Amino acid sequence: MKIIKNKIVIASHNEGKIIEIKEIFDDFKYQVYSSKDFNLQEPKENGSSFEENALIKAKFTAQKTNLVSLSDDSGLCIDALNGQPGVYSARIAGKEKDFNLAMNTLQKKMINKSNKTCKFVCALSLCWPNGYNITVKGEISGHFVWPPRGNLGFGYDPIFQPNGMQETFAEIEPKIKHSISHRYRAFQNLKMKINFL
C-alpha cells in the first residue's frame, strides 16, 4: 500500500498533537493535513483501548477524505490509579479541554498515594480509505510530579517526568521531547512495519 497523492490527513483537532506529528513528518515528502482542514467532526471514541480508539478515528477520517489518515490516541496511565485516566485522559479535561482541571483532578486522587510511577502511551493507526490499516503502540515510563512544571508542552506534560530525567515533558525543548516521547516510539514502530516512511 502506498500513500495516495503523497497526502496524509492527521485525524485530530488537538493542536498540540497536530504540531508534534507534523514535526515528526518533517523529513518526509508528504503534504500533511488535519481534520480541521476538512471541517470534519470527531467520531465517537468508544473503544476500550488506545489502539481501538486510534483506528476508529483513522478509519472515519480516511473514509471521509478518501485519503490516507493517521490517527493518534494517547494518554497518561498512573499505576496507583489502576492505569487511570488511560483512554479517558482527554475526557476528564471536559468539553473545553481544560487540562489544568484534569491535572488537579488527578492530584486529588494521588494525595495519599506513595507510588508515583506512570507512563504515557500512544497508539498510532495509519488507515486507507478501503479500511486497510496498520496500528502500533509506543510507551515511555516516568513519574507523576506535583505541582505542574513547565509551559513548553501540552496536555499532561507538566506533571510527567520521564525516567532518567530531572525535567518534565513541559520543561524540555519540543525537539528533545519529540525524539524520546511515546508518540515518537510509536512512530518508530510504524516505520518498522512499512517501507515508505
Residue, then its C-alpha position, 0 to 999 in steps of 0.5 A: m500500500k502506498i500513500i495516495k497523492n503523497k497526502i496524509v490527513i492527521a485525524s485530530h483537532n488537538e493542536g498540540k498533537i497536530i504540531e508534534i506529528k507534523e514535526i515528526f513528518d518533517d523529513f518526509k515528502y508528504q503534504v500533511y493535513s488535519s481534520k480541521d482542514f476538512n471541517l470534519q467532526e470527531p467520531k465517537e471514541n468508544g473503544s476500550s483501548f488506545e489502539e481501538n480508539a486510534l483506528i476508529k478515528a483513522k478509519f472515519t477520517a480516511q473514509k471521509t477524505n478518501l485519503v490516507s489518515l493517521s490517527d493518534d490516541s494517547g494518554l497518561c496511565i498512573d499505576a496507583l490509579n489502576g492505569q487511570p485516566g488511560v483512554y479517558s485522559a482527554r475526557i476528564a479535561g471536559k468539553e473545553k479541554d481544560f487540562n489544568l482541571a484534569m491535572n488537579t483532578l488527578q492530584k486529588k486522587m494521588i494525595n495519599k498515594s506513595n507510588k508515583t510511577c506512570k507512563f504515557v502511551c500512544a497508539l498510532s493507526l495509519c488507515w486507507p480509505n478501503g479500511y486497510n490499516i496498520t496500528v502500533k503502540g509506543e510507551i515511555s515510563g516516568h513519574f507523576v510530579w506535583p505541582p505542574r512544571g513547565n509551559l513548553g508542552f501540552g496536555y499532561d506534560p507538566i506533571f510527567q517526568p520521564n525516567g532518567m530525567q530531572e525535567t518534565f515533558a513541559e520543561i524540555e525543548p519540543k525537539i528533545k521531547h519529540s525524539i524520546s516521547h511515546r508518540y515518537r516510539a510509536f512512530q518508530n514502530l510504524k516505520m518498522k512495519i512499512n517501507f515508505l516512511 
